[in-house]
Amino acid sequence: MNFNFKEFLSSLQRESRVKECFCTSEECSPIIKKAHSIQNNRILRKISVDGHIIQLCPSFLDNKFSIDSKSIGRKIATVSTNFCDVHDTSIFLPIESKDYVKGNKEQEFLFAYRAFAKEYHVKREAKNVLENANNSSKITGNKLAPNLLGTDISLEQLEREKSIFNNSLIQREFGILATHVIELRHEYHIAASSAFVMEYDFKGNQINNLSNLDQDLKHSFLTIFPQKGKTFIIFSVFRKYRKDFSFIRKQIMNRRLDEQKMIISNLLVTHIENFVISPKIWNQLSENEKEKIKITFQESIESFTNRLYRLKDINLFLENK
Ligand SMILES: [Zn+2]
């Protein structure tokens, strides 16, 4: 059989798209545009070169899976069909139209909210992909049923947390989150917006038990962007989990600057799907360094083993030359 996996996957993804406002209400505008999860005008414009940024993406070559760097136009980078026009504009105004001020709870909430909304959308589409693949004649015998069960369970949690996020937004209860901010005294042209799950911290202490499906996952929300001579790295978690994340202060914030850069770089490459860097950073890396980053990324997808307590010598926080 001449089976082209790449074609099969892209047609699956097309038919599995979700177009739905994360903050559905009567005020929703009918047209849902491509919403940016990283601010296009403030951030992506700054770090792009000739309108392009670099993203690391899985690619399929000769039906083999690998990680490659892709140059992507900033207008389509990090977009998702997860907000209607009205809500995308009104909800994010405090972070789109104003600089971030450290300690501003509303802004910190909105960064986490946006990261969570993107992750929720990704999981909804992943469920559709699995369902459509399972029903496809190309895959026989209900092989994907276990994956579907796992996706259903994690979506059930995300649905609950979606309600918490939206209620908190409406009630302006921004204190549901606890936030740590790392401030670097230089503008690094790197940006991220992501909700993710850490299995272990940097010393190997367990935060989440991924094999226990009965337990809620403790998500972290991470936003990184350069602003006026600084780079902000904003970590948030639900306040009820804050003790599990005290390692952020102890294991990252108390370290030397070069160590902090290495730790965050490792975290980005192994845990964060939605991050972009300037071509100016990527082009400064040696071929060996690029290869090490791609392999680390690939290993993190394939093995499901968290290697954060064995840090690799990777640094994405390079100054523009
Ligand atoms: Zn809406």
Boltz pocket constraint, residues with backbone or C-beta under 6 A from the ligand:
constraints:
  - pocket:
      binder: B
      contacts: [[A, 21], [A, 22], [A, 23], [A, 24], [A, 25], [A, 27], [A, 28], [A, 29], [A, 83], [A, 84], [A, 85], [A, 86], [A, 87], [A, 88]]
      max_distance: 6.0
